[in-house]
Amino acid sequence: MHYSISDLRQRPDFFDTVADRIWSAWWQRHGVARGYIVGRLQENLGAAAIPFALVAHRDDVFMGMASVIASDLDERPQYTPWVAAVWVEPQFRTQRLGGALVDAATEAAFRLGEPCLYLCAAAPRRAFYERLGWQPIEEQVGELRLTVFRKDRPVAEE
Ligand SMILES: CC(C)(COP(=O)(O)OP(=O)(O)OC[C@H]1O[C@@H](n2cnc3c(N)ncnc32)[C@H](O)[C@@H]1OP(=O)(O)O)[C@@H](O)C(=O)NCCC(=O)NCCS
């Protein structure tokens, strides 16, 4: 499947779509205002290297996204940074794009010098992340009973 992965800073035309997906997939049901998500997403366009958001696209067609953010789980403030907001548009799923986005976000953070990354997911996603080389380090964390995963920077990149 042909696609490109770009930093949202280089493709701000996808900003509204990314905000919509984050809001409708994870926040709308909790009563969070879309405007709050827009504000948080704008942090991905700032001068700091982290947070950043990657978008997968074929020319101007949005296909998916993944982010690296400082904090994703209120219960684990000691862990940072996190791969988060992993999303593939339904019509492009099961063709390895989700895995490619997680890997691209992870590798970009390692290139920035991060020695390890964290990620949290519900039980049905466990096999998906384990296949990508993520190690579960804690189970049933927080109200959503999430698994926390960790991935270390390969030794050769240190
Ligand atoms: C989770 C998500 C990002 C995965 O995206 P994707 O592009 O389908 O991911 P991949 O194709 O890399 O892998 C997905 C699955 O399809 C399988 N797969 C990939 N290519 C395949 C192929 N050619 N034939 C059969 N299966 C295939 C993978 O083994 C994987 O299986 P698993 O879920 O049992 O681990 C996507 O389903 C999504 O956006 N879901 C909604 C949001 C979400 O849940 N995000 C994660 C929050 S933690």
PDBQT file of the ligand as one rigid body, heavy atoms in Angstrom, charges set to zero:
ROOT
HETATM    1  C1  LIG A 201      -5.379  -0.377  16.091  1.00  0.00    +0.000 C 
HETATM    2  C2  LIG A 201      -5.252   0.150  14.658  1.00  0.00    +0.000 C 
HETATM    3  C3  LIG A 201      -4.460   1.462  14.670  1.00  0.00    +0.000 C 
HETATM    4  C4  LIG A 201      -4.484  -0.884  13.840  1.00  0.00    +0.000 C 
HETATM    5  O1  LIG A 201      -4.283  -0.368  12.532  1.00  0.00    +0.000 OA
HETATM    6  P1  LIG A 201      -3.978  -1.337  11.288  1.00  0.00    +0.000 P 
HETATM    7  O2  LIG A 201      -3.494  -0.503  10.159  1.00  0.00    +0.000 OA
HETATM    8  O3  LIG A 201      -5.156  -2.223  11.044  1.00  0.00    +0.000 OA
HETATM    9  O4  LIG A 201      -2.762  -2.158  11.911  1.00  0.00    +0.000 OA
HETATM   10  P2  LIG A 201      -1.925  -3.334  11.249  1.00  0.00    +0.000 P 
HETATM   11  O5  LIG A 201      -2.438  -3.639   9.877  1.00  0.00    +0.000 OA
HETATM   12  O6  LIG A 201      -0.510  -2.985  11.413  1.00  0.00    +0.000 OA
HETATM   13  O7  LIG A 201      -2.269  -4.552  12.207  1.00  0.00    +0.000 OA
HETATM   14  C5  LIG A 201      -3.615  -4.783  12.617  1.00  0.00    +0.000 C 
HETATM   15  C6  LIG A 201      -3.931  -6.224  12.691  1.00  0.00    +0.000 C 
HETATM   16  O8  LIG A 201      -4.112  -6.730  11.385  1.00  0.00    +0.000 OA
HETATM   17  C7  LIG A 201      -3.235  -7.824  11.180  1.00  0.00    +0.000 C 
HETATM   18  N1  LIG A 201      -2.811  -7.724   9.798  1.00  0.00    +0.000 N 
HETATM   19  C8  LIG A 201      -2.020  -6.803   9.253  1.00  0.00    +0.000 A 
HETATM   20  N2  LIG A 201      -1.836  -7.068   7.957  1.00  0.00    +0.000 NA
HETATM   21  C9  LIG A 201      -2.564  -8.164   7.681  1.00  0.00    +0.000 A 
HETATM   22  C10 LIG A 201      -2.798  -8.928   6.521  1.00  0.00    +0.000 A 
HETATM   23  N3  LIG A 201      -2.204  -8.623   5.342  1.00  0.00    +0.000 N 
HETATM   24  N4  LIG A 201      -3.637  -9.981   6.582  1.00  0.00    +0.000 NA
HETATM   25  C11 LIG A 201      -4.219 -10.315   7.761  1.00  0.00    +0.000 A 
HETATM   26  N5  LIG A 201      -4.016  -9.634   8.918  1.00  0.00    +0.000 NA
HETATM   27  C12 LIG A 201      -3.210  -8.582   8.848  1.00  0.00    +0.000 A 
HETATM   28  C13 LIG A 201      -2.134  -7.621  12.156  1.00  0.00    +0.000 C 
HETATM   29  O9  LIG A 201      -1.502  -8.851  12.482  1.00  0.00    +0.000 OA
HETATM   30  C14 LIG A 201      -2.882  -7.050  13.330  1.00  0.00    +0.000 C 
HETATM   31  O10 LIG A 201      -3.525  -8.054  14.055  1.00  0.00    +0.000 OA
HETATM   32  P3  LIG A 201      -3.802  -7.892  15.636  1.00  0.00    +0.000 P 
HETATM   33  O11 LIG A 201      -4.730  -6.744  15.829  1.00  0.00    +0.000 OA
HETATM   34  O12 LIG A 201      -4.404  -9.187  16.031  1.00  0.00    +0.000 OA
HETATM   35  O13 LIG A 201      -2.466  -7.628  16.269  1.00  0.00    +0.000 OA
HETATM   36  C15 LIG A 201      -6.639   0.353  13.985  1.00  0.00    +0.000 C 
HETATM   37  O14 LIG A 201      -7.375  -0.833  14.092  1.00  0.00    +0.000 OA
HETATM   38  C16 LIG A 201      -7.429   1.493  14.583  1.00  0.00    +0.000 C 
HETATM   39  O15 LIG A 201      -7.281   2.655  14.188  1.00  0.00    +0.000 OA
HETATM   40  N6  LIG A 201      -8.294   1.182  15.553  1.00  0.00    +0.000 N 
HETATM   41  C17 LIG A 201      -9.104   2.196  16.244  1.00  0.00    +0.000 C 
HETATM   42  C18 LIG A 201      -8.265   3.055  17.174  1.00  0.00    +0.000 C 
HETATM   43  C19 LIG A 201      -7.455   2.240  18.175  1.00  0.00    +0.000 C 
HETATM   44  O16 LIG A 201      -7.945   1.243  18.734  1.00  0.00    +0.000 OA
HETATM   45  N7  LIG A 201      -6.184   2.669  18.392  1.00  0.00    +0.000 N 
HETATM   46  C20 LIG A 201      -5.286   2.028  19.313  1.00  0.00    +0.000 C 
HETATM   47  C21 LIG A 201      -5.458   2.581  20.674  1.00  0.00    +0.000 C 
HETATM   48  S1  LIG A 201      -4.359   1.758  21.819  1.00  0.00    +0.000 SA
ENDROOT
TORSDOF 0
